[in-house]
Amino acid sequence: MFTQYRIRLEYKNRQRQILNALLALATGLLTLAYPNFLYLIAASYLVALGLLFITFRIPSTLAALPIVAGVIIFIFPELIPVTFAVFLGLFGFILLMGFQFALIGVLTLIIAVLIFMNPDSVAYLIATFLLLYSISNLIRFYQHRKGGPDDEPVSVQ
């Protein structure tokens, strides 16, 4: 049986991009500053990301992914490495399939594998992902200051 998914997103990409970048940047800096509070920081980031997805009318299946991962981390803090690595793996595949962040998608998948291999340094690997993701979003935001193709609807098949 062949199942095909088509996701069409219509929203202001620039608004989502800057909010996403600022959320990831703040969370990455907090993770570096307070690695002992990783479960609160990571779970809060995931729930906030899911709420941001809901705000910008991203399909509910994609918005539910970070919210569920955040709730799992709140309830079971010892599952941070596994939960966040699975989230990063799925997020990396979404970035790769969207063809917008191919390099960041590959880096996200590499960081997910590194988290599985070395769960003791999960705080620093999560901070690395968040900072790379926020910096790449900010660079893209400032490269396309005047609008243009980034403000058009995105279609992923």
Residue pairs with C-beta under 8 A, 6 or more apart in sequence:
4 157
5 157
6 155
6 156
6 157
7 59
7 62
7 155
7 156
7 157
8 153
8 154
8 155
9 57
9 58
9 59
9 153
9 154
9 155
9 156
10 57
10 153
11 56
11 57
11 58
12 151
13 150
13 151
13 152
13 154
14 141
14 144
14 147
14 150
14 151
15 56
16 52
16 56
17 137
17 140
17 141
17 150
18 137
18 138
18 141
19 52
20 49
20 52
20 133
20 134
20 137
21 133
21 134
21 135
21 137
21 138
21 141
22 134
23 45
23 48
23 49
23 52
23 134
24 45
24 130
24 131
24 133
24 134
24 137
25 130
25 131
25 134
25 135
25 138
27 41
27 42
27 44
27 45
27 130
28 126
28 127
28 128
28 129
28 130
28 131
28 134
29 127
29 131
30 37
30 41
31 38
31 41
31 42
31 123
31 126
31 127
31 130
32 124
32 127
34 41
35 123
35 124
35 127
38 80
38 122
38 123
38 126
39 73
39 74
39 77
39 80
42 70
42 73
42 80
42 84
42 126
43 70
43 71
43 73
43 74
44 70
45 70
45 130
46 66
46 67
46 69
46 70
46 73
46 87
47 66
47 67
47 70
47 71
49 66
49 70
50 63
50 64
50 65
50 66
50 67
50 70
51 67
53 62
53 63
53 66
54 60
54 63
62 94
65 87
65 90
65 91
66 87
69 83
69 84
69 86
69 87
72 79
72 83
73 79
73 80
73 83
73 84
76 83
80 122
81 115
81 116
81 119
81 122
82 116
82 119
84 115
84 122
84 126
85 112
85 113
85 115
85 116
86 112
88 108
88 109
88 111
88 112
88 115
88 129
89 108
89 109
89 112
91 108
92 105
92 106
92 107
92 108
92 109
92 112
93 105
93 109
94 105
94 156
95 101
95 102
95 104
95 105
95 108
96 102
96 105
96 106
96 109
97 156
98 105
98 154
98 156
100 154
101 136
103 136
104 132
104 133
104 136
107 129
107 132
108 129
108 133
111 125
111 128
111 129
114 125
115 122
115 125
115 126
118 125
140 150
144 150
